[in-house]
């Protein structure tokens, strides 16, 4: 009987440990933080079911793989940032935007700056040049108009770089 109870307890703990989701709510409270997860839910400061982010927000969040050697992959299920420009100057816009960096800080190479609905349904994956496997996001909202965003973060194991090999014997390749 103890063996059966022990086995059931092991499976319950295993399922709970692997199934835990990390909720990452962008906002001042988490700005500058790094999250290590392979099962993350990313959402704006309005929270799930909320009205979206507020005006005048700036947040920087880094997501790193929970498994060493893996790389982070993020897909934006919802990306609807306000496109209301609060800059009165001609030819200079100041929209809400999300910067994406291929690494563990904003000094890493940029993967782009996105506004409006440009990231809707887009998958962002750390590149092979990124040894940390992390992605960093900087979100900024201006003083006018709000929107919403949410995304899922997961990890992928990168493929090993193939090594070519061959032999030439007496000027003839062995096929």
C-alpha positions as CSV (number, residue, x, y, z in Angstrom):
1,X,0.0,0.0,0.0
2,X,2.9,2.4,0.8
3,X,4.4,1.7,-2.5
4,X,1.2,2.6,-4.4
5,X,0.8,5.8,-2.4
6,X,4.5,6.7,-3.0
7,X,4.1,6.1,-6.8
8,X,1.0,8.3,-6.9
9,X,2.7,11.0,-4.9
10,X,5.7,10.9,-7.3
11,X,3.5,11.3,-10.4
12,X,1.5,14.2,-8.8
13,X,4.7,16.1,-7.9
14,X,6.2,15.4,-11.3
15,X,3.1,16.7,-13.2
16,X,2.9,19.7,-11.0
17,X,6.6,20.6,-11.3
18,X,6.6,20.3,-15.1
19,X,3.2,21.9,-15.6
20,X,3.8,25.1,-13.7
21,X,3.4,28.2,-15.7
22,X,5.2,31.4,-15.0
23,X,3.0,34.5,-15.3
24,X,5.0,37.6,-16.5
25,X,2.9,40.8,-16.1
26,X,4.7,43.7,-17.8
27,X,4.7,46.8,-15.6
28,X,6.9,48.8,-13.2
29,X,6.9,46.0,-10.6
30,X,8.8,43.6,-12.8
31,X,10.8,46.0,-14.9
32,X,14.5,45.0,-15.0
33,X,13.7,41.4,-13.9
34,X,14.8,38.2,-15.5
35,X,12.5,35.2,-15.6
36,X,13.9,31.7,-16.3
37,X,11.1,29.6,-17.7
38,X,10.1,27.2,-20.5
39,X,6.4,27.7,-19.8
40,X,5.6,31.4,-19.5
41,X,2.5,33.5,-20.0
42,X,3.3,37.2,-20.9
43,X,0.7,39.8,-20.5
44,X,0.4,43.6,-20.3
45,X,0.0,45.4,-17.0
46,X,-3.8,45.3,-17.3
47,X,-3.7,41.6,-16.5
48,X,-5.7,38.8,-17.9
49,X,-9.3,40.0,-18.7
50,X,-8.2,43.6,-17.9
51,X,-8.5,46.7,-20.0
52,X,-4.9,46.7,-21.2
53,X,-1.8,48.7,-20.3
54,X,-1.8,52.3,-19.1
55,X,-0.3,55.4,-20.6
56,X,3.3,56.3,-19.7
57,X,4.6,52.8,-19.0
58,X,8.1,51.6,-19.6
59,X,9.1,48.0,-18.7
60,X,12.1,45.9,-19.5
61,X,11.8,42.1,-19.1
62,X,14.3,39.3,-19.9
63,X,13.1,35.8,-20.4
64,X,15.8,33.0,-20.3
65,X,15.4,29.3,-20.9
66,X,14.7,27.2,-17.8
67,X,16.8,24.5,-19.3
68,X,20.5,25.2,-19.9
69,X,21.4,25.0,-23.6
70,X,17.9,25.7,-24.8
71,X,16.7,28.9,-26.5
72,X,13.6,30.9,-25.7
73,X,10.7,31.1,-28.2
74,X,7.9,33.6,-27.8
75,X,4.7,33.8,-29.8
76,X,2.4,36.9,-29.5
77,X,-1.2,35.6,-29.3
78,X,-2.4,39.2,-29.1
79,X,-0.5,42.3,-30.1
80,X,-2.6,45.5,-30.4
81,X,-0.6,48.5,-29.4
82,X,-2.1,52.0,-29.7
83,X,-1.0,53.8,-32.8
84,X,-2.1,57.2,-31.5
85,X,0.9,59.6,-32.0
86,X,1.3,62.1,-29.1
87,X,4.1,64.0,-30.8
88,X,2.9,67.3,-32.4
89,X,6.0,67.7,-34.5
90,X,5.7,66.8,-38.2
91,X,7.6,63.7,-39.5
92,X,8.5,62.6,-35.9
93,X,6.2,59.9,-34.4
94,X,5.9,58.8,-30.8
95,X,3.9,55.6,-30.8
96,X,3.6,52.8,-28.3
97,X,6.2,50.2,-29.1
98,X,8.0,46.9,-28.1
99,X,11.7,46.5,-28.7
100,X,13.0,42.9,-28.9
101,X,16.7,42.0,-28.2
102,X,18.5,38.8,-28.9
103,X,20.1,38.3,-25.6
104,X,19.9,38.9,-21.8
105,X,19.9,42.8,-21.9
106,X,19.1,45.8,-24.0
107,X,22.7,46.0,-25.1
108,X,22.2,42.7,-27.1
109,X,21.6,42.9,-30.9
110,X,18.1,44.1,-31.7
111,X,15.6,41.9,-33.4
112,X,13.4,44.9,-34.2
113,X,11.0,47.6,-32.9
114,X,7.3,46.8,-33.3
115,X,4.1,48.8,-32.9
116,X,0.4,48.5,-33.9
117,X,-0.3,44.9,-34.6
118,X,3.1,44.0,-36.2
119,X,3.8,41.1,-33.7
120,X,0.3,39.6,-33.8
121,X,0.9,35.8,-34.4
122,X,4.6,36.3,-34.8
123,X,7.1,33.8,-33.3
124,X,10.3,35.3,-32.0
125,X,13.2,32.8,-31.4
126,X,16.6,33.5,-30.0
127,X,19.2,33.2,-32.7
128,X,22.1,30.8,-32.9
129,X,24.5,33.7,-32.2
130,X,22.8,34.2,-28.9
131,X,24.8,32.0,-26.4
132,X,22.4,32.9,-23.5
133,X,19.3,31.7,-25.3
134,X,17.5,34.7,-23.7
135,X,15.2,37.3,-25.2
136,X,14.8,40.8,-23.8
137,X,11.7,43.0,-24.3
138,X,11.4,46.7,-23.7
139,X,7.8,48.0,-23.8
140,X,7.0,51.7,-23.8
141,X,3.6,53.5,-24.0
142,X,3.3,57.2,-24.8
143,X,0.8,59.6,-23.1
144,X,-2.1,58.9,-25.3
145,X,-4.1,55.8,-26.2
146,X,-3.8,52.3,-24.8
147,X,-3.8,48.7,-26.1
148,X,-3.2,45.1,-25.2
149,X,-0.7,42.3,-25.7
150,X,-0.1,38.8,-24.5
151,X,2.2,36.0,-25.5
152,X,3.4,32.5,-24.7
153,X,7.0,31.7,-23.9
154,X,8.5,28.2,-24.4
155,X,11.9,26.7,-25.0
156,X,13.4,24.9,-27.9
157,X,16.6,22.8,-28.1
158,X,18.7,24.1,-31.0
159,X,20.0,21.7,-33.6
160,X,23.6,20.8,-33.5
161,X,25.7,22.3,-36.3
162,X,26.4,19.6,-38.8
163,X,30.0,18.8,-39.5
164,X,30.8,17.9,-43.1
165,X,33.1,14.9,-43.6
166,X,34.4,13.3,-46.7
167,X,37.3,11.4,-48.1
168,X,39.1,11.8,-51.4
169,X,41.3,8.8,-52.3
170,X,43.5,9.1,-55.4
171,X,41.4,12.0,-56.7
172,X,38.1,10.0,-56.5
173,X,35.4,10.6,-53.9
174,X,34.1,7.5,-52.1
175,X,30.3,7.4,-52.7
